[in-house]
């Protein structure tokens, strides 16, 4: 995907009938399927826009502008056009392969945190004791894997918890599309933001990080064999977050092992998964009684390797906490970082305004 450093003007004339949705901070996705305009907002509500005002002439002009900006042809032979800015990811599919008509998708990723502590608790996104525990786990430098289906907010959840990393610790983000915006969201913190490209893949980026004195590595998504390099980094004491696609935290180890290049790597790395992945979080979305869609933390767990045994300790299931008695090794680790009560966080309490 080509990066648009200049050219796209965030102005009504450039986006035409799409402008009102592009500028609206509550809108996350703008999708045109050739004859209908669908909008998705921050509440994960998706709705059809009646009388959108989009014409065939506008679609042609808009496609031509984007093609010019990235200096790419867009026709029957070159039927996919992709580009991005710091805030937008644009994808256009030519009508020669999109039977319904030329398709336009605009994904917005502004440099803001969409979740706040008080809102998370009040909306049942996360029970308060679990929220405080997870913040403490960040401050105890544990490694997190966020999982779930596409669209459940894995990256947004990871972004939220990453803000609790100390400003004195260097964070390196690795992404193919700019979504984290760590430097802008956390002004004053030490951050290096790496961008994946044709000559700089995930594995190379992870290995390059080791020469940049990182404390944390934030990998936007674990997809393939790069997960081996990530685990090797974590084994050195570097900490980090990543996301992956699976529907149960208990499947995270197998999902990681299936990404290994061969069976020998998988067998050798199985114990490492339980040794260096500390926390698993599963995000889901559901429809409330009023019809609104909400996201929430459905599952949370600790991965442990104790006495040569690999173990998974579930903390949360079906959106409810199961227990408040933690494994001894977890309690000891929290205590090493001065955290005496795992379920009490001064940072969270302060943001709740002392109402806890």
Secondary structure, DSSP 8 states (H G I E B T S, - for coil): -EE-SS----SHHHHGGGHHHHS-TTEEEEEE-SS-EEEEETT--EEEETT----HHHHHHHHHHHHHHHT---SSSS-EEEEE-SSEEEEEE-TTT-TT--EEEEEE--SS----HHHHHHTTSS-HHHHHHHHHHHHTT--EEEE-STTS-HHHHHHHHHTTS-TTS-EEEEESS----HHHHTTTS-EEEEE-BTTB-HHHHHHHHGGGT-SEEEES---STHHHHHHHHHHTT-EEEEEE--S-GGGHHHHHHHTSSSHHHHHHHHHHHHHH--EEEEEEEEE-TTS-EEEEEEEEEEEEEETTEEEEEEEEETTEE--S---HHHHHHHHHTT-S-TT--HHHHHHTTT--
